[in-house]
Amino acid sequence: MTATSTGAPTAAPRGAAVRLPLTGAQLGVHHAQLLDPGSAAFTVGESVLLEGPLEGALLEAAARRVVAEVPALRAAVPTDQDDPAAPEQRIADALDWPFEHVDLTAEPDPEAAAAAWTARRRALPLDPARPPLFVQALLRTAPQRAHWVVLCHHVVLDAYGLSLVLRRTAEVLGALADGRPVPPSPFGDLRDVVAAERAYRAGDRFAADREFWSRELAGAPEPVGFSDAAPAPAAGTHRVRADVDAGVLAGLDALAAGLGATWAELVLTAASVHLHRTTGERDLLLAAPAMGRLGTPAARVPAMVVNVLPLRLRVRPGDPVADVVAHVRDRLAAQRRHQRYRAEDIARDLRLGGRALALAEVNVKPFDGVLRVGGALGHVRNVAQGPVDDLAVSVLREPAGGLQVQVDAHDGRFSAAGAVSAAAAPGGYRFAHA
């Protein structure tokens, strides 16, 4: 294995730093990381499998240009805060950071070596106080095959924000490779995201959303997950995956159309029925991420704003499928109308004292899993989910047809074999360790 990196070996900010309040989502992650400072659970990231001709130097040049465009990637949350109760992020005007080039082509199994390299880096915690809060590397496994790995701390980016960064980097690289002018940055201003959130919290909509969640969760039961084991610290997760073929997805689309629903709503329905059958509970709470971006400046800004909200569902034995789908669709629509109210505020209103609003999580990702990166075709694969309380199910629709289903299981609640068993619904697909 040959590894090189360009940029400063120890990254440090240069120039003046802009101070900016944290978003509500950032505050939640920051506080959670302070409770477990050595944990790598707050790393999120993707690995893009690149097949075709690609100049590593051009990818690095594009990546550096995008980091210069994205304030979130130049941010840190230092410990020397004037007011620790209201921490700020400090955004460097410029940042020295290493882009790693790793040649694995001489390894006996280059693909296995790439997976092992990624797993090792993912397991190293990123310190929110020490920039950079991201890692970028190109792992070459064959002359026309490589893995572009991008990891970052969840305090600076969520999955949608990371997808914006990947797509912009691919766009910049394409222009550089063709000798064209680089298109202007499509990104909005992170300061507008913070200002819009503050305006929301000071307005009438905030109070109305609080009232909705108070009614929605009145009398809600203790959340249940797919494991009945007592909560325990997690060192990481067990990951299993299954691929659903295009024919099954076509049937799912047809069923959804007949029921006036979407395939994503059917996925949530299936998850709720599986949780009901596993636990016997009829009043269920699922965690469902909400982007919280539509109609706000955050729609165009790489940032951390995702909100993981409880979805309260009632499922009984013998319920017709159409009725369960309609119920899921109704409650999901209600959640979306009130998605800007933070889960952390809900937990505070309910005086949960650190207990989870929901344990099992279902995340239907709308992002396209394919990128054109210069002359190479890129297939995006998640390699770091972020924190998991029980079982986190992520479903991605493949452009060529079919679904990619990925399950991350809290390793303090599940064994490796238990993760496979919990993921596999009766009559469902066989899951294998990823």
C-alpha positions as CSV (number, residue, x, y, z in Angstrom):
1,M,0.0,0.0,0.0
2,T,1.3,3.4,-1.0
3,A,-0.2,6.5,0.6
4,T,0.5,10.1,0.0
5,S,-1.3,13.3,1.1
6,T,-1.2,16.8,-0.1
7,G,-1.8,19.8,2.1
8,A,-0.6,20.4,5.6
9,P,0.0,17.2,7.6
10,T,-1.6,18.9,10.7
11,A,-4.5,21.0,9.4
12,A,-4.9,24.4,10.9
13,P,-7.1,27.4,10.0
14,R,-5.5,30.4,8.4
15,G,-6.8,34.0,8.6
16,A,-9.7,35.4,10.5
17,A,-12.5,33.1,11.7
18,V,-16.2,34.1,11.4
19,R,-18.2,33.3,14.5
20,L,-21.7,32.0,13.9
21,P,-24.3,30.4,16.3
22,L,-24.9,26.7,15.9
23,T,-28.1,25.5,14.3
24,G,-30.5,23.5,16.4
25,A,-29.4,20.3,14.7
26,Q,-25.7,21.2,15.4
27,L,-26.5,21.9,19.1
28,G,-28.0,18.4,19.4
29,V,-25.0,16.7,18.0
30,H,-22.5,18.9,19.9
31,H,-24.1,18.1,23.2
32,A,-24.3,14.4,22.5
33,Q,-20.6,14.4,21.5
34,L,-19.6,16.1,24.7
35,L,-21.3,13.3,26.7
36,D,-19.1,10.8,24.8
37,P,-16.0,12.7,23.6
38,G,-14.1,9.6,22.3
39,S,-17.0,8.2,20.2
40,A,-16.8,8.0,16.5
41,A,-20.6,7.5,16.2
42,F,-21.0,11.0,15.0
43,T,-19.1,10.5,11.8
44,V,-21.1,10.4,8.6
45,G,-19.8,9.6,5.2
46,E,-19.9,8.2,1.7
47,S,-17.6,6.2,-0.5
48,V,-18.0,6.8,-4.3
49,L,-16.9,3.8,-6.4
50,L,-15.4,5.3,-9.5
51,E,-15.1,3.2,-12.6
52,G,-13.4,4.7,-15.7
53,P,-10.6,7.2,-16.3
54,L,-10.0,9.6,-13.5
55,E,-7.1,12.0,-12.7
56,G,-6.5,12.0,-8.9
57,A,-5.0,15.5,-9.1
58,L,-8.1,16.9,-10.8
59,L,-10.4,15.4,-8.1
60,E,-8.2,16.9,-5.5
61,A,-8.3,20.3,-7.2
62,A,-12.1,20.1,-7.4
63,A,-12.4,19.1,-3.8
64,R,-10.3,21.9,-2.6
65,R,-12.3,24.4,-4.6
66,V,-15.6,23.2,-3.1
67,V,-14.2,23.2,0.5
68,A,-13.4,26.9,-0.2
69,E,-17.0,27.4,-1.2
70,V,-18.6,25.6,1.7
71,P,-18.2,27.4,5.1
72,A,-19.5,24.3,7.0
73,L,-16.4,22.4,5.9
74,R,-14.2,25.1,7.4
75,A,-16.0,25.2,10.7
76,A,-15.1,23.9,14.1
77,V,-16.7,24.2,17.6
78,P,-13.7,25.1,19.9
79,T,-13.8,24.4,23.6
80,D,-12.7,28.0,24.7
81,Q,-16.2,29.4,24.4
82,D,-17.3,32.6,26.0
83,D,-20.7,31.1,26.8
84,P,-20.6,27.3,26.8
85,A,-24.4,27.2,27.1
86,A,-24.7,28.9,23.7
87,P,-21.6,27.6,21.8
88,E,-20.6,29.1,18.5
89,Q,-18.9,27.6,15.4
90,R,-15.9,29.4,14.1
91,I,-15.4,29.3,10.3
92,A,-11.9,29.8,9.0
93,D,-11.4,32.1,6.0
94,A,-9.1,29.4,4.6
95,L,-8.1,25.9,5.8
96,D,-5.0,23.7,5.2
97,W,-6.1,20.1,5.0
98,P,-4.7,16.9,3.6
99,F,-6.2,15.1,0.6
100,E,-5.0,11.5,0.8
101,H,-4.0,9.5,-2.3
102,V,-3.7,5.8,-1.4
103,D,-2.4,3.2,-4.0
104,L,-3.8,-0.2,-3.2
105,T,-3.2,-1.8,-6.5
106,A,-0.4,-4.0,-5.3
107,E,-2.5,-5.5,-2.5
108,P,-3.5,-9.2,-2.8
109,D,-7.2,-8.0,-2.6
110,P,-7.3,-4.3,-3.4
111,E,-11.1,-4.0,-2.8
112,A,-10.9,-5.7,0.6
113,A,-7.9,-3.4,1.4
114,A,-10.0,-0.3,0.4
115,A,-12.9,-1.5,2.7
116,A,-10.5,-2.1,5.6
117,W,-8.8,1.4,5.1
118,T,-12.3,3.0,5.1
119,A,-13.4,1.1,8.2
120,R,-10.2,2.1,10.1
121,R,-10.6,5.8,9.2
122,R,-14.3,5.7,10.1
123,A,-13.5,4.3,13.5
124,L,-11.2,7.3,14.3
125,P,-13.3,10.0,16.0
126,L,-13.2,13.5,14.6
127,D,-12.9,16.2,17.3
128,P,-15.4,19.0,16.8
129,A,-12.8,21.5,18.2
130,R,-10.0,20.6,15.8
131,P,-10.4,21.3,12.1
132,P,-10.7,19.9,9.6
133,L,-13.9,18.0,10.6
134,F,-13.7,15.9,7.4
135,V,-11.5,13.4,5.6
136,Q,-11.2,13.1,1.9
137,A,-9.2,10.3,0.2
138,L,-8.9,8.6,-3.2
139,L,-8.2,4.9,-2.8
140,R,-6.9,3.5,-6.1
141,T,-7.7,-0.3,-6.5
142,A,-7.1,-0.7,-10.3
143,P,-6.0,1.5,-13.2
144,Q,-9.6,2.5,-13.8
145,R,-11.2,1.8,-10.5
146,A,-11.0,3.8,-7.3
147,H,-13.0,4.8,-4.2
148,W,-13.4,8.4,-3.3
149,V,-14.1,8.5,0.5
150,V,-15.6,11.5,2.2
151,L,-16.1,11.4,5.9
152,C,-17.2,14.3,8.1
153,H,-18.4,15.1,11.6
154,H,-22.2,15.2,11.8
155,V,-21.9,18.6,13.6
156,V,-21.1,20.2,10.2
157,L,-23.1,18.3,7.6
158,D,-26.1,16.0,7.3
159,A,-26.6,13.5,4.5
160,Y,-28.3,16.0,2.2
161,G,-25.6,18.5,2.8
162,L,-23.0,15.9,2.0
163,S,-24.8,15.0,-1.2
164,L,-24.6,18.7,-2.2
165,V,-20.9,18.7,-1.7
166,L,-20.4,15.5,-3.7
167,R,-22.4,16.8,-6.6
168,R,-20.7,20.2,-6.7
169,T,-17.3,18.5,-6.6
170,A,-18.3,16.3,-9.6
171,E,-19.5,19.4,-11.4
172,V,-16.3,21.3,-10.8
173,L,-14.2,18.3,-11.8
174,G,-16.1,18.0,-15.1
175,A,-15.4,21.6,-15.9
176,L,-11.7,21.3,-15.1
177,A,-11.4,18.1,-17.1
178,D,-13.0,19.7,-20.1
179,G,-11.1,22.9,-19.9
180,R,-14.4,24.8,-19.4
181,P,-15.0,27.7,-16.9
182,V,-16.2,26.4,-13.6
183,P,-19.9,27.3,-13.2
184,P,-20.6,29.7,-10.3
185,S,-21.3,28.1,-6.9
186,P,-25.0,27.2,-6.5
187,F,-24.8,27.5,-2.7
188,G,-26.6,29.9,-0.5
189,D,-25.2,31.6,2.6
190,L,-24.9,29.6,5.9
191,R,-25.7,32.8,7.8
192,D,-29.1,32.9,6.1
193,V,-29.8,29.3,7.4
194,V,-29.0,30.4,11.0
195,A,-31.0,33.6,10.6
196,A,-34.0,31.8,9.2
197,E,-34.0,29.3,12.1
198,R,-33.8,32.1,14.6
199,A,-36.7,33.9,12.9
200,Y,-38.8,30.7,13.0
201,R,-38.2,30.2,16.7
202,A,-39.3,33.8,17.4
203,G,-42.5,33.5,15.3
204,D,-46.0,32.2,15.6
205,R,-45.3,29.1,13.6
206,F,-42.9,27.8,16.3
207,A,-45.7,28.0,18.9
208,A,-48.2,26.3,16.6
209,D,-45.7,23.5,15.9
210,R,-45.1,23.0,19.6
211,E,-48.8,22.7,20.2
212,F,-49.1,20.1,17.4
213,W,-46.3,17.9,18.9
214,S,-47.8,18.2,22.4
215,R,-51.1,16.8,21.0
216,E,-49.5,14.3,18.8
217,L,-47.5,12.7,21.5
218,A,-50.0,13.0,24.4
219,G,-50.1,9.6,26.1
220,A,-47.5,8.1,23.8
221,P,-46.0,4.8,25.1
222,E,-42.4,4.2,25.8
223,P,-40.6,3.6,22.5
224,V,-39.8,0.0,21.6
225,G,-37.2,-1.2,19.2
226,F,-36.3,-4.5,17.4
227,S,-34.2,-5.5,20.4
228,D,-35.6,-6.0,23.9
229,A,-32.1,-5.9,25.4
230,A,-31.4,-3.2,27.9
231,P,-29.7,-0.1,26.5
232,A,-25.9,-0.4,26.5
233,P,-23.0,1.7,25.3
234,A,-22.2,1.1,21.6
235,A,-18.7,0.8,20.2
236,G,-20.2,0.9,16.7
237,T,-22.8,-0.9,14.5
238,H,-23.3,-4.1,12.7
239,R,-24.2,-3.4,9.1
240,V,-26.2,-5.7,6.9
241,R,-27.5,-5.1,3.4
242,A,-29.9,-6.5,0.8
243,D,-30.7,-5.5,-2.8
244,V,-34.3,-5.6,-4.0
245,D,-34.5,-6.2,-7.7
246,A,-36.2,-4.0,-10.3
247,G,-39.1,-6.3,-10.7
248,V,-40.1,-6.1,-7.1
249,L,-39.7,-2.3,-7.1
250,A,-42.0,-2.2,-10.2
251,G,-44.6,-4.1,-8.2
252,L,-44.1,-1.8,-5.3
253,D,-44.7,1.2,-7.6
254,A,-47.9,-0.4,-9.0
255,L,-49.2,-1.1,-5.5
256,A,-48.4,2.4,-4.4
257,A,-50.2,3.9,-7.4
258,G,-53.3,1.8,-6.7
259,L,-53.4,3.0,-3.1
260,G,-52.7,6.6,-3.9
261,A,-49.4,6.5,-2.1
262,T,-45.7,6.6,-2.9
263,W,-43.2,3.8,-2.7
264,A,-41.5,5.6,0.2
265,E,-44.8,5.5,2.2
266,L,-45.0,1.7,1.5
267,V,-41.5,1.3,2.9
268,L,-42.5,3.1,6.1
269,T,-45.7,0.9,6.2
270,A,-43.6,-2.2,5.9
271,A,-41.3,-1.1,8.7
272,S,-44.2,-0.3,11.0
273,V,-45.8,-3.7,10.4
274,H,-42.5,-5.4,11.0
275,L,-42.0,-3.6,14.3
276,H,-45.6,-4.4,15.3
277,R,-45.1,-8.1,14.5
278,T,-41.7,-8.2,16.3
279,T,-42.9,-6.5,19.5
280,G,-46.6,-7.1,19.6
281,E,-47.1,-3.3,20.3
282,R,-50.0,-1.5,18.6
283,D,-49.0,2.1,19.5
284,L,-45.6,2.6,17.9
285,L,-43.0,5.3,17.5
286,L,-40.7,5.2,14.6
287,A,-37.9,7.7,14.1
288,A,-38.1,9.3,10.6
289,P,-35.6,11.9,9.5
290,A,-37.0,15.1,8.0
291,M,-34.8,17.3,5.9
292,G,-36.4,20.6,7.2
293,R,-35.2,22.4,4.1
294,L,-38.0,23.0,1.7
295,G,-39.0,26.7,1.5
296,T,-36.0,27.7,3.6
297,P,-32.5,29.0,2.7
298,A,-31.1,25.6,3.8
299,A,-32.4,24.0,0.5
300,R,-29.3,25.3,-1.2
301,V,-26.7,25.2,1.7
302,P,-24.5,22.4,2.7
303,A,-25.1,22.4,6.5
304,M,-26.4,20.3,9.4
305,V,-30.1,20.9,9.7
306,V,-31.7,17.4,9.6
307,N,-34.4,16.7,12.2
308,V,-35.1,13.1,13.3
309,L,-38.7,13.2,14.4
310,P,-41.0,10.6,16.0
311,L,-43.7,9.1,13.7
312,R,-46.5,7.8,15.9
313,L,-48.4,5.0,14.2
314,R,-51.2,2.7,15.4
315,V,-51.2,-0.8,13.8
316,R,-53.4,-3.7,14.9
317,P,-53.6,-7.3,13.8
318,G,-55.9,-7.8,10.9
319,D,-55.7,-4.2,9.7
320,P,-56.2,-4.1,5.9
321,V,-53.0,-3.1,4.1
322,A,-54.8,-0.2,2.5
323,D,-55.9,1.2,5.9
324,V,-52.4,1.0,7.3
325,V,-50.9,2.7,4.2
326,A,-53.5,5.5,4.5
327,H,-52.7,5.9,8.2
328,V,-49.0,6.1,7.6
329,R,-49.5,8.6,4.7
330,D,-51.7,10.8,7.0
331,R,-49.3,10.8,9.9
332,L,-46.3,11.4,7.7
333,A,-48.0,14.3,6.0
334,A,-48.8,15.8,9.5
335,Q,-45.2,15.3,10.5
336,R,-43.9,17.1,7.4
337,R,-46.2,20.1,8.1
338,H,-44.5,20.5,11.5
339,Q,-41.0,19.3,10.7
340,R,-39.1,22.4,11.6
341,Y,-39.8,21.9,15.4
342,R,-36.7,20.3,16.7
343,A,-36.7,16.8,18.2
344,E,-34.5,18.2,21.0
345,D,-37.3,20.7,21.8
346,I,-39.9,17.9,21.8
347,A,-37.8,15.9,24.2
348,R,-37.4,18.9,26.5
349,D,-41.1,19.7,26.4
350,L,-41.8,16.1,27.4
351,R,-39.1,16.1,30.0
352,L,-37.6,12.9,28.7
353,G,-34.2,13.6,30.4
354,G,-32.0,12.1,27.7
355,R,-34.3,9.2,26.8
356,A,-35.0,8.7,23.1
357,L,-38.2,9.8,21.4
358,A,-38.1,6.7,19.2
359,L,-35.6,3.8,18.9
360,A,-36.1,2.2,15.5
361,E,-35.4,4.5,12.6
362,V,-36.4,4.4,8.9
363,N,-34.8,6.7,6.4
364,V,-36.0,6.7,2.8
365,K,-33.3,8.6,0.9
366,P,-34.3,10.7,-2.1
367,F,-30.7,11.2,-3.3
368,D,-29.6,9.7,-6.6
369,G,-26.9,7.1,-6.0
370,V,-25.0,7.8,-9.3
371,L,-22.5,10.5,-10.1
372,R,-20.6,11.4,-13.3
373,V,-17.1,12.3,-12.0
374,G,-15.1,13.4,-15.0
375,G,-14.7,10.4,-17.2
376,A,-15.6,8.0,-14.5
377,L,-19.0,6.8,-13.4
378,G,-19.5,7.0,-9.6
379,H,-21.7,4.8,-7.5
380,V,-22.4,6.4,-4.1
381,R,-22.4,4.1,-1.0
382,N,-22.9,5.1,2.5
383,V,-20.1,4.1,4.9
384,A,-21.0,6.0,8.0
385,Q,-24.6,6.4,9.2
386,G,-24.1,8.5,12.3
387,P,-25.5,7.5,15.8
388,V,-27.9,4.6,16.0
389,D,-30.2,3.9,19.0
390,D,-31.5,0.5,17.9
391,L,-32.0,-0.5,14.3
392,A,-31.6,2.1,11.5
393,V,-33.0,1.2,8.1
394,S,-31.9,3.2,5.1
395,V,-33.5,2.7,1.7
396,L,-32.2,4.1,-1.5
397,R,-33.8,3.8,-4.9
398,E,-31.2,2.8,-7.5
399,P,-31.4,4.8,-10.8
400,A,-31.2,1.5,-12.8
401,G,-34.1,0.0,-10.9
402,G,-34.4,-1.8,-7.6
403,L,-33.7,-0.7,-4.1
404,Q,-30.7,-0.8,-1.8
405,V,-31.7,-1.6,1.8
406,Q,-29.1,-1.0,4.4
407,V,-29.5,-1.8,8.1
408,D,-27.3,-0.5,10.9
409,A,-27.7,-2.2,14.3
410,H,-26.5,-0.8,17.6
411,D,-23.8,-3.3,18.7
412,G,-24.7,-2.8,22.3
413,R,-28.2,-4.2,21.7
414,F,-27.5,-6.7,18.9
415,S,-25.0,-9.4,18.1
416,A,-23.9,-9.7,14.5
417,A,-26.3,-12.6,13.9
418,G,-29.0,-10.7,15.7
419,A,-28.7,-7.8,13.3
420,V,-29.3,-10.1,10.3
421,S,-32.3,-11.7,12.1
422,A,-33.9,-8.4,13.1
423,A,-33.5,-6.9,9.6
424,A,-35.2,-9.8,7.8
425,A,-38.9,-9.4,7.9
426,P,-41.0,-12.5,7.4
427,G,-40.9,-13.5,3.8
428,G,-38.4,-10.7,3.1
429,Y,-35.0,-10.6,1.5
430,R,-31.9,-12.2,2.8
431,F,-29.5,-9.8,4.5
432,A,-25.8,-10.2,4.4
433,H,-23.1,-8.4,6.4
434,A,-21.7,-5.4,4.4
